[in-house]
Amino acid sequence: MSKSKNTRDALRTEYKASDFPGGLVRGKYAQKATASSNIVVLDPEISAAFPDSASVNDALRALLKVAKHVGPHP
C-alpha cells in the first residue's frame, strides 16, 4: 500500500504574509543570534594580512604567548 501524500505538512514554493497570522517581524531573532555568536568582524586592512582563519588563530596564539612572557604593564 502506498501512503497518501499529506499536503498539509509539505513546504510550499511561496508564502504570503496572510499565511502568518501572528505577523512578520524583520530581524525578530537578530539580537539573540548575535549575542550567542562567536563571530568577529575584522577591519579590511587587518583581514587583508591573513589568508584564512587558521592564520588569524595562529597569530593570536603567538601574541598570547608573548603577552604571557612579558607580563602586565604598569
Buried (B, 14 or more C-beta within 10 A) or exposed (E): EEEEEEEEEEEEEEEEEEEEEEEEEEEEEEEEEEEEEEEEEEEEEEEEEBEEEEEBEEEEEEEEEEEEEEEEEE
